Amino acid sequence: MIIVSMIALTVRPGTRLRSGAAAAALTLLLVALAPPPPAQAHDPGQGTAYGTAQMTVTGDGTGQLTVTITGIRLTDDTDLTPTRLVARRAGEDLTAPLRAQPGTPPPGTFTGELALPSPGLWFVYAQFATGERTLEVWVPVGQQLTGPQSQRRNLYQPVTAATPPPGQILLGAVLLAVSAALTVAAAVTVARRRRVLPPSTA
């Protein structure tokens, strides 16, 4: 919409051309100043990190996995409530319970079991609820994993559950307003040109 409006505004010489060029420059500047999306590991849904956790996956070589979350370090003092384990691969989602181990000091130790049905690489997630946020941590796991595999990973809020930052909301509102203004100006310009065109003699 913005591009079409700018084209319509720049087709006339003189003042209209200068106004259209200025509007185009303003729009391009706003787009250039837009903050880039956060860097992702594998999952485009990975958002703001609120801590780290040690995620250990132990396999028996047949797809049976035991997942343990330890060494959790949060940026605040909110409690973690385990939600579930999820294994994902090519649109396939498998879920299993995630439990808190009793007698462990806060923020706790959590464990669960998963069975991966087919060979290949899977992405295993542990998901938690904390206050008004949903947090998760993940590792890539081969279905034929034998023995333990342990990594310290970010504990983050998925983008789908996150609130956009104020700057992003403001930028979107500004771009929408610019788009609307350019569209109205383009419509007015086209209407004026039609009124001044001489009648056809054909």
trRosetta pair geometry for C-beta under 8 A, 3 or more apart (Angstrom, degrees):
i j d omega theta_ij theta_ji phi_ij phi_ji
1 4 6.0 -56 -148 36 29 109
1 5 6.4 28 156 -17 63 108
1 179 5.1 59 104 -168 116 117
1 182 7.9 131 139 81 82 112
1 183 6.2 -25 175 -73 105 120
2 5 5.9 -59 -152 37 29 111
2 6 6.4 28 154 -19 65 107
2 27 5.5 155 179 -153 132 150
2 175 7.5 -55 -69 -174 142 89
2 178 6.9 31 -118 113 115 100
2 179 4.7 -78 -74 -106 87 89
2 182 6.1 72 -138 60 61 152
3 6 5.8 -56 -149 35 31 110
3 7 6.5 33 153 -21 65 103
4 7 5.8 -54 -152 32 32 112
4 8 6.6 30 153 -17 65 105
4 183 7.9 38 87 -104 101 82
4 186 7.3 71 126 -157 78 174
5 8 5.7 -56 -151 36 33 110
5 9 6.3 27 155 -16 67 109
5 23 7.8 -87 121 135 105 142
5 179 6.9 154 10 -156 148 56
5 182 3.4 101 134 136 144 105
5 183 4.9 -87 -89 -73 129 50
5 185 7.0 82 -173 61 108 92
5 186 4.5 -133 -140 -29 70 137
6 9 5.7 -58 -146 40 32 109
6 10 6.2 19 160 -13 67 114
6 20 5.9 120 -163 -169 63 93
6 23 6.1 -162 -110 102 88 108
6 24 4.6 93 -150 -85 133 95
6 27 6.9 -106 -69 26 133 150
6 182 6.2 -23 -58 -165 63 140
7 10 6.1 -69 -145 41 27 103
7 11 6.9 42 157 -45 63 98
8 11 6.3 -43 -155 2 31 115
8 20 8.0 -164 85 -114 47 129
8 186 3.5 70 88 -145 141 110
8 189 6.1 147 149 70 98 131
8 190 6.4 -47 -163 -50 123 104
9 12 7.9 -68 -179 29 37 93
9 16 6.2 -151 -176 -180 64 88
9 19 6.2 -102 176 101 118 94
9 20 3.4 164 118 -99 98 104
9 23 6.1 14 94 44 162 142
9 182 6.6 -86 -27 -155 138 87
9 185 5.8 27 -92 117 118 117
9 186 5.6 -85 -49 -86 81 80
9 189 6.3 162 -105 -16 56 161
10 16 7.4 173 -111 136 23 85
10 17 5.7 64 -150 -131 63 61
10 20 3.5 -161 -69 122 72 151
10 21 6.5 95 -110 -54 111 66
10 24 7.1 12 -57 -33 132 133
11 16 7.6 -35 63 127 53 129
11 20 8.0 110 3 -52 48 170
11 189 8.0 134 51 143 100 136
12 16 3.7 30 77 71 113 147
12 17 6.3 -133 93 -46 56 77
12 189 6.6 -142 -6 -165 133 122
12 193 7.3 -147 -76 -81 123 121
13 16 7.1 66 69 54 19 96
13 17 5.2 -12 -145 -24 32 131
14 17 6.0 116 49 18 28 102
14 18 7.2 -59 144 -1 36 100
15 18 5.8 -60 -150 39 33 107
15 19 6.1 31 155 -18 70 108
16 19 5.7 -54 -143 39 31 110
16 20 6.1 31 157 -19 65 107
16 189 6.4 107 -136 -126 133 130
17 20 5.9 -56 -147 37 27 109
17 21 6.3 27 155 -19 63 106
18 21 5.7 -54 -147 36 31 111
18 22 6.4 31 154 -19 64 105
19 22 5.7 -55 -149 36 31 110
19 23 6.3 29 154 -18 65 106
19 185 7.7 -135 137 179 129 147
20 23 5.7 -54 -146 37 33 110
20 24 6.2 34 154 -20 66 105
21 24 5.7 -54 -147 37 31 112
21 25 6.3 31 154 -19 65 105
22 25 5.7 -54 -147 36 31 110
22 26 6.3 32 154 -20 65 105
23 26 5.7 -53 -148 35 32 112
23 27 6.4 31 155 -18 65 106
23 178 7.4 156 -163 -169 91 101
23 181 7.9 -149 -133 105 125 108
23 182 5.7 137 171 -99 142 108
23 185 7.7 -158 -75 62 163 156
24 27 5.8 -56 -148 37 30 109
24 28 6.3 27 156 -15 65 108
25 28 5.9 -57 -146 40 30 109
25 29 6.2 34 154 -23 65 107
26 29 5.7 -56 -150 34 30 113
26 30 6.5 29 154 -19 64 104
26 178 6.8 -158 115 -133 114 137
27 30 5.8 -54 -151 34 32 110
27 31 6.5 29 153 -15 65 105
27 175 7.5 88 -141 -132 82 80
27 178 5.7 165 -93 144 90 144
27 182 7.6 2 -62 -48 136 150
28 31 5.7 -55 -148 38 33 110
28 32 6.2 34 154 -21 66 107
29 32 5.7 -56 -147 37 30 111
29 33 6.3 22 157 -14 65 109
30 33 5.9 -61 -146 40 29 106
30 34 7.1 51 149 -46 61 88
30 171 6.8 156 -178 -156 97 91
30 174 6.1 -150 -142 114 140 121
30 175 5.9 171 132 -82 139 87
30 178 6.9 -178 14 -4 161 160
31 34 5.7 -31 -161 -6 38 117
31 175 7.5 83 -72 -106 75 126
33 171 7.5 -157 99 -120 95 126
34 168 7.8 66 -157 -121 87 73
34 171 5.6 130 -110 169 83 154
35 165 7.7 -4 46 59 154 137
35 167 6.5 71 -14 109 130 128
35 168 6.6 -80 42 -78 115 91
35 171 7.9 -170 7 -11 83 159
37 40 7.9 -9 128 -30 110 102
38 46 7.4 -114 101 103 118 81
38 47 6.6 110 44 -139 146 46
38 48 7.5 -173 -56 -71 166 54
40 43 6.1 -131 -174 74 119 44
40 44 5.5 -55 -90 -103 173 41
40 46 4.9 135 -134 48 87 112
41 46 6.0 46 20 4 89 168
42 46 8.0 90 53 -21 50 132
42 123 6.5 -149 92 -104 143 139
42 138 7.9 -104 49 105 112 133
42 140 7.0 96 -23 -63 159 112
43 46 4.7 106 80 -32 96 97
43 123 7.2 139 -63 175 112 157
43 138 6.9 71 -14 46 140 156
44 159 7.2 -55 137 22 65 145
45 158 4.6 -3 157 -157 107 95
45 159 4.9 -137 -153 29 53 96
45 160 5.7 -22 -141 -12 113 98
46 154 7.6 86 -169 84 120 129
46 156 5.5 51 -163 94 80 154
46 158 7.1 -56 -99 -117 30 56
46 159 7.0 18 60 -26 17 97
47 156 5.6 163 66 164 57 110
47 157 4.8 -51 78 86 118 76
47 158 5.9 88 6 171 109 13
47 159 4.2 148 -62 -72 111 63
47 161 7.8 -142 21 58 146 75
47 162 4.6 -162 180 -33 169 149
48 156 6.2 165 88 -155 34 88
48 157 5.2 4 59 39 85 107
48 162 6.3 127 12 -121 103 140
49 52 7.5 17 -179 -67 124 68
49 75 7.9 111 122 -26 73 129
49 154 4.1 -76 -115 -164 125 118
49 155 6.6 96 -158 65 78 47
49 156 4.5 -52 -94 -91 58 90
50 74 6.1 1 141 -151 88 81
50 75 5.1 -114 -166 24 60 110
50 76 7.1 -42 -171 16 106 94
50 130 7.8 -165 110 73 153 147
50 133 7.1 87 -28 131 163 162
50 135 6.0 -89 48 -108 125 130
50 155 5.9 -68 67 101 76 91
50 156 6.7 140 9 -114 75 35
50 157 6.4 65 -18 -30 117 94
51 72 6.4 47 138 -179 136 78
51 73 5.1 -172 -164 97 101 55
51 74 3.8 -60 -68 -108 150 42
51 75 5.4 -145 -64 -16 79 72
51 135 7.9 18 41 -161 101 150
51 154 7.7 137 88 -160 36 56
51 155 4.5 -12 76 52 84 119
52 71 7.8 -31 112 122 89 95
52 72 7.6 -178 93 -146 46 45
52 73 5.2 6 53 54 83 100
52 152 5.6 31 167 174 123 97
52 153 6.6 168 -153 86 80 29
52 154 5.9 -55 -101 -105 73 38
52 155 6.0 -178 -104 -1 14 90
53 69 5.2 -3 167 -165 133 99
53 70 7.3 137 -173 67 83 28
53 71 6.4 138 -155 83 49 73
53 72 4.6 -5 -105 -101 95 74
53 73 7.4 -172 -74 22 51 63
53 126 7.7 -95 101 70 152 132
53 137 4.9 -90 52 -65 122 169
53 152 7.2 -178 92 -148 27 64
53 153 6.4 -24 62 62 74 76
53 155 4.9 74 -11 -58 107 115
54 69 7.1 142 76 -160 56 47
54 70 4.8 -32 69 73 111 79
54 71 3.8 50 1 45 116 124
54 72 7.8 -113 19 -57 71 49
54 150 6.2 9 180 -174 96 105
54 151 7.5 177 -150 93 57 29
54 152 5.2 -35 -94 -93 68 75
55 67 7.1 -17 -169 -165 89 94
55 68 7.7 156 -156 82 43 49
55 69 5.7 -12 -103 -104 70 74
55 126 6.5 -169 -120 7 116 127
55 137 5.5 -170 -59 128 132 122
55 138 7.6 157 159 -180 179 6
55 139 5.1 -173 102 -25 132 123
55 150 7.0 170 87 -148 43 58
55 151 5.9 -16 59 64 89 76
55 152 7.7 142 14 -108 72 24
55 153 5.5 -15 8 19 122 119
56 67 7.3 152 83 -156 53 46
56 68 4.6 -14 63 62 103 97
56 69 7.9 -171 24 -77 73 29
56 70 7.0 7 2 16 114 107
56 148 5.7 -13 -172 -163 104 109
56 149 7.1 159 -154 80 56 43
56 150 4.1 -13 -102 -100 85 94
57 65 5.5 -18 -168 -164 98 116
57 66 7.3 155 -155 78 49 47
57 67 5.4 -12 -103 -102 77 74
57 68 7.9 -176 -76 23 35 67
57 124 6.1 102 -93 66 143 157
57 139 6.2 -151 -12 76 127 135
57 141 5.2 -74 119 -103 164 133
57 145 6.6 21 121 121 109 166
57 148 7.2 146 81 -153 39 57
57 149 5.1 -16 63 60 89 95
57 150 7.7 176 21 -78 57 49
58 65 6.8 141 72 -157 46 60
58 66 4.7 -13 58 57 101 98
58 68 7.6 25 -3 2 105 107
58 145 7.8 -170 -176 126 22 118
58 147 6.6 -69 -144 163 77 27
58 148 4.5 -28 -94 -92 88 70
58 149 7.5 174 -81 17 40 64
59 62 8.0 -178 174 38 93 46
59 63 7.3 -15 -152 -108 112 9
59 64 6.7 136 -151 77 65 53
59 65 5.1 -27 -92 -97 80 76
59 66 8.0 -170 -73 21 36 67
59 141 7.2 147 -51 -177 130 115
59 142 7.8 -104 10 81 169 74
59 143 8.0 152 -145 170 149 27
59 144 7.3 124 139 151 145 21
59 145 3.2 108 24 90 148 93
59 146 5.8 -77 92 -77 95 25
59 147 7.0 -9 55 39 71 32
59 149 7.6 12 2 1 101 108
60 64 4.8 1 27 63 116 106
60 146 6.9 18 -177 -120 17 67
61 144 5.6 15 -156 -168 56 71
61 145 7.2 -123 -82 87 40 33
61 146 4.3 22 -70 -85 93 99
62 144 7.6 31 -75 -121 19 63
63 115 5.6 59 127 -171 100 64
63 116 3.9 -131 -156 65 97 77
63 117 6.4 109 180 -72 159 16
63 118 7.9 77 -104 13 142 17
63 143 4.9 -9 -99 -174 88 90
63 144 7.3 -26 -58 -78 65 45
64 113 7.2 -10 -172 -171 82 106
64 114 7.9 164 -155 89 40 48
64 115 5.5 -14 -100 -107 63 79
65 87 8.0 126 40 -79 145 135
65 113 6.7 157 86 -157 56 57
65 114 4.6 -10 61 62 109 90
65 115 7.3 -176 19 -83 78 30
65 116 6.5 53 -14 -14 118 101
65 124 7.0 -111 132 -106 162 154
65 141 6.7 44 -110 161 149 156
65 145 7.0 49 -99 61 101 127
66 111 6.9 -3 -179 -168 90 104
66 112 7.7 173 -153 91 54 33
66 113 5.4 -27 -101 -101 64 79
67 85 5.7 137 45 -116 149 137
67 98 7.6 -51 88 -113 120 95
67 111 6.6 162 88 -151 57 54
67 112 5.3 -11 58 62 102 78
67 113 7.3 178 15 -89 79 26
67 114 6.5 37 -17 0 117 109
67 124 6.3 -158 -95 158 136 134
67 126 6.3 -176 147 -71 134 112
68 109 6.9 -3 -172 -179 93 98
68 110 7.2 158 -155 85 48 50
68 111 4.8 -8 -103 -101 73 92
69 72 6.7 40 151 -61 100 107
69 98 7.9 26 4 -164 127 120
69 109 6.7 171 84 -158 62 51
69 110 4.3 0 49 56 110 98
69 111 7.3 -157 19 -68 70 47
69 126 5.2 -166 -58 121 135 171
69 137 6.8 123 -122 58 122 137
70 109 5.0 6 -101 -121 79 98
71 152 7.2 -64 102 -110 135 101
72 80 6.8 -63 165 -9 166 154
72 107 4.5 -81 90 70 130 123
72 108 7.0 6 25 58 138 60
72 155 6.9 42 -144 -42 94 155
74 77 7.1 150 91 -85 125 22
74 78 6.8 -126 161 49 155 76
74 80 7.6 -168 -64 -47 138 109
74 107 6.0 94 -14 -50 122 153
74 155 7.2 -59 -98 75 74 141
78 130 4.5 100 126 176 125 108
78 131 4.9 -65 -142 -26 143 113
78 133 7.8 92 103 37 165 114
79 106 6.7 -73 -115 -137 83 123
79 107 6.9 170 -139 -135 48 84
79 130 6.5 -174 84 -130 43 86
80 107 5.0 65 8 177 114 112
80 108 6.2 -135 64 40 110 120
80 110 7.7 -89 120 -44 128 135
80 128 4.6 -28 -162 -168 99 143
80 129 7.7 130 -162 68 52 42
80 130 5.3 -35 -101 -79 55 111
80 135 7.3 -73 -122 56 102 130
81 128 6.2 137 66 -166 46 79
81 129 4.5 -26 65 64 107 91
81 130 6.8 171 16 -74 78 55
82 98 4.0 -137 178 111 118 100
82 99 6.2 -174 80 -103 157 10
82 100 5.5 -172 -4 -47 123 79
82 110 4.9 154 -87 -136 131 133
82 112 7.9 166 178 -43 138 121
82 126 7.6 -52 -138 -178 94 97
82 127 7.8 99 -165 86 57 54
82 128 5.8 -50 -105 -106 38 80
83 98 6.3 28 65 46 40 123
83 127 4.3 -55 64 106 121 95
83 128 5.7 -175 -3 -104 96 20
83 129 5.5 103 -64 -23 111 89
83 134 7.5 9 -30 -143 160 96
84 95 5.2 -6 169 -164 136 104
84 96 6.7 143 -170 71 85 37
84 97 6.4 -71 -121 -119 70 29
84 98 5.3 163 -136 1 13 103
84 112 7.8 106 -165 -121 43 172
84 127 5.4 2 56 51 70 111
85 95 6.7 146 81 -158 59 52
85 96 4.4 -17 61 63 111 91
85 97 7.2 17 13 81 93 19
85 98 5.0 133 -38 -65 78 99
85 112 4.5 -163 -26 95 131 143
85 113 8.0 -175 34 61 159 19
85 114 5.5 -123 125 -61 139 115
85 124 6.8 -12 -172 -171 101 91
85 125 6.9 154 -160 83 51 58
85 126 5.8 -24 -103 -100 72 64
85 127 7.5 178 -89 14 23 83
86 93 6.1 -27 -163 -160 103 93
86 94 7.0 146 -159 77 50 51
86 95 5.4 -17 -100 -100 71 74
86 124 7.3 161 85 -155 49 45
86 125 4.3 -7 59 57 96 109
86 127 6.4 40 -3 -18 111 119
87 93 7.4 145 76 -156 51 43
87 94 4.3 -8 55 57 100 105
87 95 7.9 -159 20 -69 70 31
87 96 7.9 32 -8 1 100 106
87 114 5.3 126 -35 -177 128 147
87 116 6.0 -134 172 -93 160 90
87 122 4.9 1 -171 172 102 132
87 123 7.1 148 -156 75 52 45
87 124 5.1 -15 -101 -101 79 73
87 125 7.6 -169 -75 20 32 73
87 141 7.8 -69 -128 55 106 123
88 92 6.8 154 -153 80 48 58
88 93 5.5 -8 -101 -100 81 69
88 94 7.8 -160 -68 24 39 69
88 122 6.8 142 65 -167 37 78
88 123 4.8 -26 61 63 92 99
88 125 7.1 30 -4 -7 108 112
89 92 5.1 -17 67 56 74 106
89 118 7.8 -149 92 67 150 106
89 120 6.5 118 -161 101 145 120
89 121 7.1 160 -117 96 115 55
89 122 4.7 -68 -55 -111 120 73
89 123 6.9 156 -70 15 67 77
94 114 6.5 110 115 -157 122 108
94 115 7.7 -118 173 68 150 61
94 116 7.3 -175 37 -104 158 55
94 117 7.7 159 -75 -6 146 100
96 112 5.3 146 114 163 107 121
96 113 6.2 -113 166 81 150 51
96 114 4.9 -154 7 -90 147 74
97 112 5.6 -164 96 -127 56 118
98 110 5.6 26 171 170 99 119
98 111 7.5 169 -155 86 64 19
98 112 4.3 -74 -102 -36 54 140
98 126 5.7 123 -121 -148 148 88
98 127 7.0 167 11 51 152 63
98 128 7.9 -97 105 -77 146 70
99 110 6.6 166 84 -155 35 72
99 111 6.0 -29 63 65 85 69
99 112 6.1 134 10 -76 76 82
100 104 7.4 -140 176 45 86 114
100 108 5.1 -39 -144 -176 107 141
100 109 7.3 110 -160 74 62 47
100 110 5.5 -42 -98 -99 51 79
101 104 5.0 61 86 -14 99 127
101 108 7.1 157 46 -176 74 87
101 109 4.5 -22 36 86 123 99
101 110 6.8 -151 -7 -89 82 24
101 111 5.9 54 -55 4 104 110
104 108 5.2 99 94 -144 114 54
104 109 4.2 -129 -145 15 173 99
105 108 7.5 -143 96 -77 31 43
110 126 6.6 129 102 -171 132 137
110 128 7.9 -136 -48 -83 169 111
112 126 7.5 156 28 -114 123 98
114 124 6.7 -167 35 -129 162 117
116 122 5.4 -131 -123 -21 134 157
116 141 7.5 -160 -50 106 151 114
116 143 4.4 -140 113 -125 135 90
118 143 6.4 -105 100 -97 36 166
119 143 4.8 -150 -126 60 37 136
119 144 6.2 8 -126 -32 92 105
120 142 7.4 -135 132 -143 18 67
120 143 5.8 42 43 -7 46 119
121 140 5.7 -7 -171 -172 109 107
121 141 7.4 143 -156 75 60 34
121 142 5.9 -41 -98 -94 61 62
121 143 7.8 -117 -74 -18 17 80
122 140 7.3 152 81 -157 40 58
122 141 5.3 -29 69 68 90 86
122 142 7.6 137 20 -114 79 13
122 143 6.2 88 -12 -67 114 79
123 138 5.6 19 175 178 93 129
123 139 7.6 180 -151 90 59 28
123 140 5.7 -35 -99 -100 69 63
123 141 7.5 145 -105 20 19 79
124 138 6.3 161 83 -152 44 75
124 139 5.8 -15 59 61 95 75
124 140 7.8 138 15 -121 79 14
124 141 4.9 19 -8 5 122 130
125 136 5.1 -2 -170 -176 112 123
125 137 7.1 149 -152 77 63 37
125 138 4.4 -30 -94 -91 72 100
126 136 6.5 163 82 -153 46 69
126 137 5.3 -9 55 58 96 88
126 138 7.5 -178 17 -80 63 50
127 134 6.7 -6 -171 -178 102 99
127 135 7.3 158 -156 88 55 46
127 136 4.5 -22 -102 -98 71 100
128 134 7.3 156 83 -161 49 54
128 135 4.8 -17 64 66 100 93
128 136 6.9 173 19 -81 72 48
128 155 7.7 -2 31 -164 130 117
129 133 7.6 158 -158 88 50 51
129 134 6.0 -31 -103 -106 63 66
129 135 7.8 165 -95 23 15 77
130 133 5.3 -18 71 67 84 96
130 134 7.9 145 27 -104 72 20
130 135 5.7 9 15 1 119 119
133 157 5.3 -75 -164 -105 114 120
133 161 7.1 111 -156 131 60 123
134 157 6.5 106 73 -140 60 75
134 158 6.3 -25 95 24 110 102
134 161 4.6 -50 41 163 114 175
135 155 5.2 32 171 166 124 93
135 156 6.5 154 -149 77 78 19
135 157 5.8 -53 -96 -80 66 60
136 155 7.3 -179 87 -153 18 63
136 156 6.7 -37 61 64 66 68
136 158 6.2 30 21 -46 121 99
137 153 4.9 129 -166 91 102 117
137 154 6.9 -175 -117 91 86 41
137 155 4.8 -42 -64 -98 108 69
137 156 7.4 118 -85 14 59 72
138 153 6.7 -135 57 155 41 160
139 149 7.2 171 146 117 145 112
139 151 5.3 143 -111 43 126 126
139 153 6.2 -141 -69 -43 85 148
141 145 5.7 -53 -173 -33 90 144
141 149 6.8 162 -116 64 87 145
142 145 5.0 135 70 -56 82 81
145 149 6.1 -77 -155 -12 134 128
157 161 5.9 -118 179 83 91 104
157 162 5.0 110 123 -79 118 100
158 161 4.9 71 69 17 91 101
158 162 6.9 -155 96 -23 43 92
159 162 5.3 -56 -141 25 36 118
164 168 4.5 -109 174 84 110 127
164 169 5.4 133 101 -55 119 87
165 168 4.9 93 62 5 79 103
165 169 7.3 -148 97 -5 42 87
166 169 5.6 -57 -150 37 36 111
166 170 6.2 35 155 -19 70 106
167 170 5.7 -54 -146 37 32 111
167 171 6.2 32 156 -20 66 106
168 171 5.8 -51 -145 35 31 111
168 172 6.5 34 154 -20 62 105
169 172 5.8 -57 -153 35 30 112
169 173 6.6 29 151 -18 64 105
170 173 5.7 -56 -151 35 33 111
170 174 6.4 32 153 -19 67 105
171 174 5.7 -54 -148 36 33 111
171 175 6.3 31 156 -16 66 106
172 175 5.9 -55 -146 38 30 109
172 176 6.3 32 155 -20 64 107
173 176 5.7 -56 -149 36 30 113
173 177 6.4 30 154 -19 65 106
174 177 5.8 -55 -149 36 31 110
174 178 6.3 30 153 -18 66 106
175 178 5.7 -52 -145 38 32 111
175 179 6.2 36 154 -22 65 106
176 179 5.7 -53 -148 35 30 114
176 180 6.4 29 154 -18 64 105
177 180 5.8 -54 -148 36 31 110
177 181 6.3 30 155 -18 66 107
178 181 5.8 -56 -146 38 31 110
178 182 6.2 28 157 -17 66 108
179 182 5.9 -58 -147 38 28 108
179 183 6.3 29 155 -21 63 108
180 183 5.7 -57 -149 34 30 113
180 184 6.5 28 155 -16 65 105
181 184 5.9 -55 -149 37 31 108
181 185 6.3 29 155 -17 65 109
182 185 5.7 -55 -144 40 31 111
182 186 6.2 35 155 -23 65 105
183 186 5.7 -53 -148 33 29 112
183 187 6.5 29 153 -19 63 104
184 187 5.8 -55 -151 34 32 111
184 188 6.5 31 153 -17 66 105
185 188 5.7 -54 -148 37 33 111
185 189 6.3 35 153 -22 66 106
186 189 5.7 -54 -148 35 31 113
186 190 6.4 30 155 -17 65 105
187 190 5.9 -55 -149 36 30 109
187 191 6.4 31 154 -19 64 107
188 191 5.7 -57 -148 36 31 112
188 192 6.4 29 156 -18 66 106
189 192 5.9 -57 -149 36 30 109
189 193 6.4 28 155 -19 65 107
190 193 5.8 -56 -148 35 31 111
190 194 6.5 32 154 -21 65 104
191 194 5.9 -56 -153 32 31 111
191 195 6.8 29 152 -20 64 104
192 195 5.8 -55 -153 32 35 111
192 196 6.6 15 158 -7 68 109
193 196 6.2 -67 -147 44 31 99
193 197 6.4 44 155 -40 67 101
194 197 5.9 -43 -147 13 32 116
